[in-house]
Amino acid sequence: MPKHIHFSAKDTAALEELGEVGLMTTDMLLKRHYAAKDPQGKEPHKYCQRRLREFKTAGILESYKFSIDTDAGPRKLPSVHRLTVAGADKVEELTGRRPRRPGRSAPPSPTTLLHRVGVVRVRLAISDACALAGLPGPAWIMEQDRYPDAKPTEPAHQQFILREAFGHGAQRVVCNPDAAFLLELPGEPPWRLCGYLEYDRSSEGKDQIQSKLPGLATLVHPARRLYRRHWGTIDRDFARVLFVCRSAERIENISAWLRAMPGAEHVRLASERDLDPQHVLTQPVWSTVLGEKKAILHRSVPASS
């Protein structure tokens, strides 16, 4: 790694967040860490792009450019970046904290990259909303997170923390949510919401969506509280399955598919465009499968935020 690179506070913050969430696009890094002009007066997007090129050349991060096929032909997508192991070493040197999610394997497929970037967008919106509301930052588990001592030869539910397999009546069901978070809500003592996230890109049909619910419903059932295997035993806790969709029409379709199924009462759905940090916790942007609108937090963000 070249020794001449100077890491500013914004560089360190950007690389640390990248190593925590796993993947970010250029635009995400620009908006969150490089929005102000650099000391030489260069425009933010040019400065951000230059720093990312320098970090890539130094082996600190990997960048991927790709496109997907659409009905109108190939569509180029924003560049996606992830921290390397060498980059994690540098962040640990700079901060004293080891990033949890540097890239360790071959990059995922373009479709998987696109999906995981969407999950990260939702994660950042929820975490930012907690900061605006004066709440502790939520703890997160991502789909790709593994048990530290997991072996590649073991079944998937013994390798990946969120991958679960349950007996469900006479059947065996699995669940594999895209991410999970533990959110502390106000109260004496506080309430804790265990949220299990499904980021929906409208690519799955009725049968695939319905197949998700038995395992997820088993995980979040309030009488069994199997979600505590992820978070430990905590007082005043409850769990929800949160679908984030691309449109109101998609929310209506998924609601109709799930409405008559056991466990559907634990499902909430929201449109991705409604996940503004100012609204995602405090406004009724989450729908039940019956179409009732709900808010996660029943108080407003402070006016000063």
Backbone hydrogen bonds in HBPLUS format (Angstrom, degrees):
<---DONOR---> <-ACCEPTOR-->    atom                        ^
c    i                          cat <-CA-CA->   ^        H-A-AA   ^      H-
h    n   atom  resd res      DA  || num        DHA   H-A  angle D-A-AA Bond
n    s   type  num  typ     dist DA aas  dist angle  dist       angle   num
A0012-THR N   A0008-SER O   2.98 MM   4  6.27 166.1  2.00 154.9 157.9     1
A0013-ALA N   A0009-ALA O   2.97 MM   4  6.17 160.9  2.01 147.7 152.9     2
A0014-ALA N   A0010-LYS O   2.96 MM   4  6.03 158.4  2.01 143.5 149.4     3
A0015-LEU N   A0011-ASP O   2.94 MM   4  6.16 169.2  1.96 158.1 160.3     4
A0016-GLU N   A0012-THR O   2.91 MM   4  5.98 153.5  1.98 145.5 153.5     5
A0017-GLU N   A0013-ALA O   2.99 MM   4  6.13 162.7  2.02 147.8 152.0     6
A0018-LEU N   A0014-ALA O   2.96 MM   4  6.12 161.1  2.00 148.1 154.0     7
A0019-GLY N   A0015-LEU O   2.99 MM   4  6.13 154.3  2.05 143.0 149.1     8
A0020-GLU N   A0016-GLU O   3.09 MM   4  6.32 126.1  2.39 135.8 149.9     9
A0020-GLU N   A0017-GLU O   3.02 MM   3  4.97 135.5  2.22  96.2 109.4    10
A0021-VAL N   A0017-GLU O   2.94 MM   4  6.21 166.5  1.96 165.8 166.2    11
A0022-GLY N   A0018-LEU O   2.92 MM   4  5.63 147.0  2.03 142.1 150.6    12
A0101-ARG N   A0019-GLY O   2.75 MM  82  5.14 148.4  1.85 163.2 171.3    13
A0024-MET N   A0081-HIS O   3.14 MM  57  5.48 152.3  2.22 146.1 153.8    14
A0081-HIS N   A0024-MET O   2.80 MM  57  5.48 163.0  1.83 154.5 159.8    15
A0029-LEU N   A0025-THR O   3.12 MM   4  6.43 165.2  2.14 153.3 156.4    16
A0026-THR N   A0079-SER O   3.27 MM  53  6.04 137.5  2.46 148.2 152.3    17
A0030-LEU N   A0026-THR O   2.84 MM   4  6.04 156.6  1.90 152.5 159.9    18
A0031-LYS N   A0027-ASP O   2.98 MM   4  6.11 172.6  1.98 152.2 153.3    19
A0032-ARG N   A0028-MET O   3.05 MM   4  6.09 155.3  2.11 146.7 153.6    20
A0033-HIS N   A0029-LEU O   2.92 MM   4  5.66 147.8  2.02 143.7 150.5    21
A0034-TYR N   A0030-LEU O   2.98 MM   4  4.66 145.3  2.11 120.7 130.0    22
A0041-GLY N   A0038-ASP O   2.80 MM   3  5.31 163.0  1.83 125.2 129.0    23
A0046-LYS N   A0043-GLU O   3.11 MM   3  5.49 121.8  2.47 108.5 122.5    24
A0047-TYR N   A0043-GLU O   3.00 MM   4  6.24 163.8  2.02 161.5 166.8    25
A0048-CYS N   A0044-PRO O   2.83 MM   4  5.98 165.9  1.85 156.3 160.3    26
A0049-GLN N   A0045-HIS O   3.01 MM   4  6.08 164.4  2.04 141.0 145.5    27
A0050-ARG N   A0046-LYS O   2.95 MM   4  6.11 154.7  2.01 144.5 151.6    28
A0051-ARG N   A0047-TYR O   2.95 MM   4  6.22 161.6  1.99 152.7 157.2    29
A0052-LEU N   A0048-CYS O   2.96 MM   4  6.21 160.6  2.00 153.5 159.0    30
A0053-ARG N   A0049-GLN O   3.00 MM   4  6.21 154.4  2.06 145.3 152.0    31
A0054-GLU N   A0050-ARG O   2.96 MM   4  6.24 157.6  2.01 148.8 155.1    32
A0055-PHE N   A0051-ARG O   2.86 MM   4  6.11 158.4  1.90 151.9 157.8    33
A0056-LYS N   A0052-LEU O   2.91 MM   4  6.08 154.2  1.98 145.0 152.2    34
A0057-THR N   A0053-ARG O   2.91 MM   4  6.13 164.1  1.93 151.8 155.8    35
A0058-ALA N   A0054-GLU O   2.97 MM   4  6.15 147.5  2.08 143.0 152.0    36
A0060-ILE N   A0055-PHE O   2.85 MM   5  5.10 150.5  1.94 163.5 158.0    37
A0059-GLY N   A0056-LYS O   3.01 MM   3  5.12 156.9  2.07 104.7 112.0    38
A0084-THR N   A0060-ILE O   2.99 MM  24  5.55 173.1  2.00 136.1 134.8    39
A0062-GLU N   A0082-ARG O   2.83 MM  20  5.42 161.4  1.87 161.4 167.2    40
A0082-ARG N   A0062-GLU O   2.96 MM  20  5.42 151.0  2.04 149.5 157.1    41
A0064-TYR N   A0080-VAL O   2.79 MM  16  5.20 149.7  1.88 150.3 160.1    42
A0080-VAL N   A0064-TYR O   2.96 MM  16  5.20 159.5  2.01 145.3 151.0    43
A0077-LEU N   A0066-PHE O   3.04 MM  11  5.98 164.9  2.06 162.4 158.7    44
A0068-ILE N   A0075-ARG O   3.03 MM   7  5.41 152.0  2.11 140.0 143.5    45
A0075-ARG N   A0068-ILE O   2.77 MM   7  5.41 154.7  1.83 152.6 161.1    46
A0070-THR N   A0073-GLY O   3.09 MM   3  4.99 144.0  2.22 109.0 120.0    47
A0073-GLY N   A0070-THR O   2.94 MM   3  4.99 162.9  1.97 109.2 113.2    48
A0103-GLY N   A0083-LEU O   2.66 MM  20  5.92 169.6  1.67 173.9 170.0    49
A0088-ALA N   A0084-THR O   2.87 MM   4  6.24 145.7  1.99 143.2 152.8    50
A0089-ASP N   A0085-VAL O   2.95 MM   4  6.30 147.7  2.06 144.5 153.3    51
A0090-LYS N   A0086-ALA O   3.07 MM   4  6.41 151.8  2.15 142.7 149.6    52
A0091-VAL N   A0087-GLY O   2.93 MM   4  6.24 160.7  1.97 151.7 156.4    53
A0092-GLU N   A0088-ALA O   2.94 MM   4  6.10 161.1  1.97 148.0 153.2    54
A0093-GLU N   A0089-ASP O   2.95 MM   4  6.19 148.8  2.05 142.4 151.4    55
A0094-LEU N   A0090-LYS O   2.91 MM   4  6.19 149.0  2.01 147.9 156.5    56
A0095-THR N   A0091-VAL O   2.83 MM   4  5.92 153.4  1.90 154.6 161.2    57
A0096-GLY N   A0092-GLU O   2.73 MM   4  4.71 144.3  1.86 125.7 135.4    58
A0113-LEU N   A0109-SER O   2.85 MM   4  6.13 162.6  1.88 161.7 167.4    59
A0114-LEU N   A0110-PRO O   2.94 MM   4  6.11 163.5  1.97 150.3 154.3    60
A0115-HIS N   A0111-THR O   3.02 MM   4  6.23 156.1  2.08 144.6 151.2    61
A0116-ARG N   A0112-THR O   2.85 MM   4  6.06 165.3  1.88 155.2 159.0    62
A0117-VAL N   A0113-LEU O   2.91 MM   4  6.10 154.0  1.98 151.5 158.4    63
A0118-GLY N   A0114-LEU O   3.20 MM   4  6.43 152.7  2.28 140.4 147.1    64
A0119-VAL N   A0115-HIS O   3.06 MM   4  6.45 152.8  2.14 147.7 155.2    65
A0120-VAL N   A0116-ARG O   2.95 MM   4  6.23 155.4  2.01 146.5 152.9    66
A0121-ARG N   A0117-VAL O   2.95 MM   4  6.28 152.2  2.03 148.0 155.4    67
A0122-VAL N   A0118-GLY O   3.14 MM   4  6.47 157.1  2.19 149.7 154.7    68
A0123-ARG N   A0119-VAL O   2.91 MM   4  6.21 161.8  1.94 150.9 156.6    69
A0124-LEU N   A0120-VAL O   2.87 MM   4  6.09 166.4  1.89 158.9 160.9    70
A0125-ALA N   A0121-ARG O   3.05 MM   4  6.23 154.7  2.11 144.5 151.4    71
A0126-ILE N   A0122-VAL O   3.05 MM   4  6.31 161.0  2.09 156.0 160.0    72
A0127-SER N   A0123-ARG O   2.94 MM   4  6.16 165.5  1.96 155.7 160.2    73
A0128-ASP N   A0124-LEU O   2.82 MM   4  5.87 160.4  1.86 147.5 153.3    74
A0129-ALA N   A0125-ALA O   2.95 MM   4  6.05 148.6  2.05 138.4 147.4    75
A0130-CYS N   A0126-ILE O   3.06 MM   4  6.35 147.7  2.17 144.6 152.3    76
A0131-ALA N   A0127-SER O   3.20 MM   4  6.56 155.2  2.27 145.3 151.1    77
A0132-LEU N   A0128-ASP O   3.00 MM   4  6.33 157.0  2.05 150.2 156.3    78
A0133-ALA N   A0129-ALA O   2.98 MM   4  6.16 149.4  2.07 145.3 153.4    79
A0135-LEU N   A0130-CYS O   2.83 MM   5  4.88 161.9  1.86 152.4 149.8    80
A0134-GLY N   A0131-ALA O   3.25 MM   3  5.15 159.3  2.29 100.3 106.3    81
A0139-ALA N   A0182-LEU O   3.28 MM  43  5.20 147.5  2.39 138.7 140.5    82
A0182-LEU N   A0139-ALA O   2.95 MM  43  5.20 148.4  2.05 140.1 148.1    83
A0141-ILE N   A0180-ALA O   2.86 MM  39  5.17 154.8  1.92 149.7 152.0    84
A0180-ALA N   A0141-ILE O   2.81 MM  39  5.17 146.6  1.92 155.5 161.1    85
A0145-ASP N   A0142-MET O   2.96 MM   3  5.39 165.0  1.98 119.0 123.9    86
A0143-GLU N   A0178-ASP O   3.10 MM  35  4.87 139.0  2.27 140.1 127.9    87
A0161-ILE N   A0145-ASP O   3.06 MM  16  6.10 153.6  2.14 141.7 150.0    88
A0147-TYR N   A0159-GLN O   2.87 MM  12  5.75 156.0  1.92 151.8 158.1    89
A0150-ALA N   A0147-TYR O   3.06 MM   3  5.20 168.3  2.07 118.4 118.9    90
A0154-GLU N   A0151-LYS O   3.01 MM   3  5.58 165.9  2.03 121.9 126.6    91
A0158-GLN N   A0155-PRO O   2.87 MM   3  5.41 154.7  1.94 117.1 125.6    92
A0159-GLN N   A0156-ALA O   3.03 MM   3  5.05 152.5  2.11 102.2 111.0    93
A0160-PHE N   A0156-ALA O   2.98 MM   4  6.04 173.1  1.98 169.0 167.1    94
A0163-ARG N   A0160-PHE O   3.23 MM   3  5.38 143.2  2.37 102.5 113.0    95
A0164-GLU N   A0175-CYS O   2.93 MM  11  5.31 165.7  1.95 155.1 159.9    96
A0175-CYS N   A0164-GLU O   2.93 MM  11  5.31 148.1  2.03 140.6 145.5    97
A0166-PHE N   A0173-VAL O   2.70 MM   7  5.30 165.8  1.71 162.6 167.8    98
A0173-VAL N   A0166-PHE O   2.76 MM   7  5.30 154.9  1.82 155.9 162.5    99
A0168-HIS N   A0171-GLN O   2.56 MM   3  5.03 177.7  1.57 154.2 153.3   100
A0171-GLN N   A0168-HIS O   2.99 MM   3  5.03 157.1  2.04 123.3 122.9   101
A0178-ASP N   A0197-LEU O   2.86 MM  19  5.61 138.3  2.03 165.1 175.3   102
A0197-LEU N   A0179-ALA O   2.83 MM  18  5.18 162.4  1.86 149.5 154.6   103
A0181-PHE N   A0195-GLY O   2.91 MM  14  5.27 152.2  1.99 144.1 152.6   104
A0195-GLY N   A0181-PHE O   2.89 MM  14  5.27 151.5  1.97 154.0 160.2   105
A0183-LEU N   A0193-LEU O   2.84 MM  10  5.04 169.2  1.85 151.1 154.1   106
A0193-LEU N   A0183-LEU O   2.79 MM  10  5.04 158.9  1.84 154.0 155.2   107
A0185-LEU N   A0191-TRP O   2.68 MM   6  4.98 169.0  1.70 151.7 154.6   108
A0191-TRP N   A0185-LEU O   3.18 MM   6  4.98 135.2  2.39 125.4 134.2   109
A0192-ARG N   A0236-ARG O   2.98 MM  44  6.35 150.2  2.07 150.3 154.4   110
A0238-PHE N   A0192-ARG O   3.06 MM  46  6.52 148.1  2.16 164.5 168.5   111
A0194-CYS N   A0238-PHE O   2.87 MM  44  6.15 163.0  1.90 154.5 160.0   112
A0240-ARG N   A0194-CYS O   3.11 MM  46  6.51 150.0  2.20 146.7 151.7   113
A0196-TYR N   A0240-ARG O   2.94 MM  44  6.30 156.5  2.00 157.6 165.2   114
A0242-LEU N   A0196-TYR O   2.79 MM  46  5.89 165.5  1.81 149.3 154.3   115
A0198-GLU N   A0242-LEU O   2.83 MM  44  6.03 161.9  1.86 156.3 153.9   116
A0244-VAL N   A0198-GLU O   2.94 MM  46  6.29 161.2  1.97 157.9 161.1   117
A0200-ASP N   A0244-VAL O   2.86 MM  44  5.87 165.9  1.88 161.5 166.2   118
A0209-ILE N   A0205-GLY O   3.02 MM   4  6.28 163.7  2.05 159.8 164.7   119
A0210-GLN N   A0206-LYS O   2.88 MM   4  6.06 170.5  1.89 160.5 163.3   120
A0211-SER N   A0207-ASP O   2.96 MM   4  6.05 142.9  2.11 140.0 149.9   121
A0212-LYS N   A0209-ILE O   3.12 MM   3  5.49 150.6  2.21 108.0 116.5   122
A0216-LEU N   A0212-LYS O   3.32 MM   4  6.44 169.8  2.33 155.3 158.0   123
A0217-ALA N   A0213-LEU O   2.68 MM   4  5.62 167.8  1.69 165.6 168.4   124
A0218-THR N   A0214-PRO O   3.04 MM   4  6.12 149.7  2.14 138.2 146.1   125
A0219-LEU N   A0215-GLY O   3.04 MM   4  6.28 153.5  2.11 144.5 151.6   126
A0220-VAL N   A0216-LEU O   3.05 MM   4  6.33 156.0  2.11 153.2 158.1   127
A0221-HIS N   A0217-ALA O   3.04 MM   4  5.77 116.7  2.46 139.9 151.7   128
A0224-ARG N   A0221-HIS O   3.15 MM   3  5.57 137.9  2.34 109.0 119.8   129
A0225-ARG N   A0221-HIS O   2.81 MM   4  5.74 168.5  1.82 170.9 174.9   130
A0228-ARG N   A0225-ARG O   3.11 MM   3  5.89 168.3  2.13 118.4 122.1   131
A0229-ARG N   A0226-LEU O   3.15 MM   3  5.97 171.7  2.16 121.3 123.9   132
A0230-HIS N   A0227-TYR O   2.99 MM   3  5.67 159.4  2.03 117.1 123.3   133
A0232-GLY N   A0228-ARG O   2.62 MM   4  4.80 145.2  1.74 142.0 143.5   134
A0241-VAL N   A0266-HIS O   3.00 MM  25  6.12 166.9  2.02 148.0 151.6   135
A0268-ARG N   A0241-VAL O   2.85 MM  27  6.19 154.4  1.91 167.1 171.1   136
A0243-PHE N   A0268-ARG O   2.83 MM  25  6.23 162.8  1.86 164.3 165.4   137
A0270-ALA N   A0243-PHE O   2.95 MM  27  6.44 150.3  2.04 159.7 169.3   138
A0245-CYS N   A0270-ALA O   2.81 MM  25  6.13 165.2  1.83 160.0 164.7   139
A0272-GLU N   A0245-CYS O   2.72 MM  27  5.73 151.5  1.80 176.1 171.5   140
A0251-ILE N   A0247-SER O   3.18 MM   4  6.52 152.8  2.25 142.1 149.3   141
A0252-GLU N   A0248-ALA O   3.01 MM   4  6.33 157.0  2.07 150.1 155.6   142
A0253-ASN N   A0249-GLU O   2.99 MM   4  6.30 153.5  2.06 146.1 153.3   143
A0254-ILE N   A0250-ARG O   2.94 MM   4  6.19 172.9  1.95 159.6 160.1   144
A0255-SER N   A0251-ILE O   2.93 MM   4  6.00 160.8  1.96 149.0 155.2   145
A0256-ALA N   A0252-GLU O   3.04 MM   4  6.18 157.0  2.09 143.7 149.4   146
A0257-TRP N   A0253-ASN O   3.00 MM   4  6.29 153.5  2.08 149.5 157.0   147
A0258-LEU N   A0254-ILE O   2.99 MM   4  6.16 147.5  2.10 150.4 158.3   148
A0259-ARG N   A0255-SER O   2.91 MM   4  5.62 136.3  2.11 148.0 157.8   149
A0261-MET N   A0258-LEU O   2.91 MM   3  5.41 163.9  1.94 125.3 130.5   150
A0264-ALA N   A0261-MET O   3.19 MM   3  5.74 157.5  2.24 139.5 139.1   151
A0266-HIS N   A0263-GLY O   3.07 MM   3  5.78 166.6  2.08 120.9 125.2   152
A0267-VAL N   A0264-ALA O   3.09 MM   3  5.33 167.4  2.11 114.6 117.0   153
A0269-LEU N   A0287-SER O   2.82 MM  18  5.02 147.1  1.93 136.7 147.8   154
A0287-SER N   A0269-LEU O   2.71 MM  18  5.02 167.3  1.73 147.2 150.5   155
A0274-ASP N   A0271-SER O   2.96 MM   3  5.43 154.3  2.03 112.9 121.1   156
A0275-LEU N   A0272-GLU O   3.11 MM   3  5.44 166.8  2.13 114.4 117.8   157
A0279-HIS N   A0276-ASP O   2.75 MM   3  5.35 155.1  1.81 123.4 131.4   158
A0280-VAL N   A0276-ASP O   2.90 MM   4  5.75 157.6  1.95 164.7 168.7   159
A0283-GLN N   A0279-HIS O   2.94 MM   4  4.97 159.2  1.99 143.1 141.9   160
A0297-LEU N   A0281-LEU O   2.67 MM  16  5.25 166.0  1.69 154.7 149.7   161
A0285-VAL N   A0283-GLN O   2.77 MM   2  5.63 134.9  1.97 111.2  96.6   162
A0286-TRP N   A0294-LYS O   3.15 MM   8  5.07 157.9  2.20 163.2 157.0   163
A0294-LYS N   A0286-TRP O   2.60 MM   8  5.07 154.5  1.67 155.9 164.9   164
A0288-THR N   A0292-GLU O   2.84 MM   4  5.24 147.4  1.94 143.3 154.2   165
A0291-GLY N   A0288-THR O   2.97 MM   3  5.19 163.5  2.00 110.1 114.5   166
A0305-SER N   A0302-PRO O   2.97 MM   3  5.55 163.6  2.00 118.9 124.3   167
